[in-house]
Amino acid sequence: MNIDVETGGRVDVVDVTADVAAAIPDDADGVCTAFVPHTTAGVVINEHERGLCADVETALERLAPRGATYEHDRIDDNADAHLRAMVLGESVTVPIDGGELGLGTWQSILFVECDGPRRRRLRLSVVRE
């Protein structure tokens, strides 16, 4: 299963929780893995709160500043995005119980764009117990 994600900025945090939940079969028990098949985006689980999302963007900029001297920038000028995505990670796994994602009260599945805006894909895999 795939979910298309539209990102609006170079760095963008998009809550994809509802889209992932809608793709889960109603009677499923097991786990769902969300995987980002891109090298300049990541996926994390955390709170989707405007201030925290802004903090994520600030922290990523501090971690790997755009325009710093990177070898990869000689190819396509986006080494910062690759470095940021490596830190974020390319997948998350969430338990499923009765077709429902087993996320905590404040947890959301967040797609983090590091080289947008772009149309991206999030791949889902459900493994039943």
C-alpha distance (Angstrom), angle and dihedral (degrees) to the residues before:
residue distance angle dihedral
M1 . . .
N2 3.76 . .
I3 3.78 133.1 .
D4 3.79 119.3 -159.7
V5 3.79 114.6 -138.2
E6 3.80 123.6 -163.2
T7 3.78 114.0 -156.3
G8 3.77 122.8 -160.7
G9 3.78 105.5 -162.0
R10 3.77 142.0 31.1
V11 3.80 87.0 -97.7
D12 3.78 114.2 25.9
V13 3.81 135.0 161.6
V14 3.81 112.5 -148.8
D15 3.81 123.1 -172.6
V16 3.81 105.8 -135.4
T17 3.81 96.8 169.2
A18 3.81 95.9 110.5
D19 3.81 92.0 48.1
V20 3.80 91.9 50.2
A21 3.81 91.8 46.1
A22 3.81 91.0 50.8
A23 3.81 90.6 55.2
I24 3.82 94.0 55.3
P25 3.83 114.7 99.5
D26 3.82 110.9 -113.6
D27 3.80 93.7 -121.3
A28 3.81 98.4 42.0
D29 3.78 124.0 130.6
G30 3.81 117.8 177.8
V31 3.79 132.0 56.3
C32 3.77 137.7 -43.6
T33 3.78 121.1 -149.9
A34 3.79 119.5 -160.9
F35 3.81 111.6 -159.6
V36 3.81 129.2 -172.5
P37 3.83 110.6 -146.1
H38 3.81 92.3 -162.1
T39 3.80 130.5 91.9
T40 3.79 95.8 -144.2
A41 3.82 100.6 50.2
G42 3.78 135.4 57.6
V43 3.77 143.1 -169.4
V44 3.80 127.6 -132.7
I45 3.78 140.3 168.0
N46 3.77 115.7 -123.5
E47 3.78 143.4 110.8
H48 3.80 116.3 -52.3
E49 3.78 99.0 -140.2
R50 3.81 122.7 142.6
G51 3.80 95.6 -125.8
L52 3.79 93.3 46.8
C53 3.81 91.1 48.6
A54 3.81 88.9 53.1
D55 3.81 88.7 48.6
V56 3.81 90.0 52.8
E57 3.79 89.9 54.3
T58 3.82 91.3 48.2
A59 3.81 93.1 47.4
L60 3.81 92.2 49.3
E61 3.80 90.6 50.8
R62 3.80 90.8 50.9
L63 3.80 91.9 46.1
A64 3.81 96.1 50.0
P65 3.81 110.9 9.4
R66 3.78 117.5 -153.3
G67 3.77 111.9 -116.5
A68 3.81 96.1 27.2
T69 3.80 116.7 133.8
Y70 3.82 105.0 -82.4
E71 3.79 125.3 162.7
H72 3.81 92.1 -139.3
D73 3.81 92.0 58.5
R74 3.80 88.5 76.0
I75 3.82 86.7 70.5
D76 3.80 105.3 42.7
D77 3.82 111.0 -19.0
N78 3.82 97.4 -115.6
A79 3.80 106.2 99.4
D80 3.80 89.9 125.1
A81 3.81 89.7 60.3
H82 3.81 92.3 50.8
L83 3.81 91.9 48.9
R84 3.80 92.1 48.3
A85 3.81 92.2 49.4
M86 3.81 90.8 51.6
V87 3.79 90.0 57.4
L88 3.81 93.8 46.0
G89 3.80 95.7 48.7
E90 3.77 132.7 -134.0
S91 3.81 102.1 -106.5
V92 3.78 148.0 28.8
T93 3.79 129.5 -165.2
V94 3.80 122.8 -148.7
P95 3.82 128.3 -173.9
I96 3.81 117.5 -117.9
D97 3.80 123.6 -149.4
G98 3.79 120.0 -179.0
G99 3.79 92.1 -17.6
E100 3.81 92.7 -52.0
L101 3.80 126.6 115.9
G102 3.79 110.6 -116.4
L103 3.78 96.2 -134.7
G104 3.79 123.6 147.3
T105 3.80 122.2 -109.2
W106 3.81 96.0 -88.6
Q107 3.80 98.8 27.9
S108 3.78 123.1 113.9
I109 3.79 133.1 170.1
L110 3.79 106.1 -113.0
F111 3.81 126.1 -164.8
V112 3.82 107.6 -152.1
E113 3.78 116.8 -156.5
C114 3.81 115.6 -157.1
D115 3.84 101.4 172.8
G116 3.76 108.6 32.5
P117 2.83 176.9 157.0
R118 3.78 90.6 101.1
R119 3.77 145.6 131.9
R120 3.80 105.2 -107.7
R121 3.77 138.8 -179.3
L122 3.78 130.1 -130.4
R123 3.80 113.7 -162.8
L124 3.80 118.8 -148.2
S125 3.77 128.1 -158.9
V126 3.81 122.3 -174.5
V127 3.79 117.7 -162.2
R128 3.78 113.6 -169.0
E129 3.78 124.1 -147.0
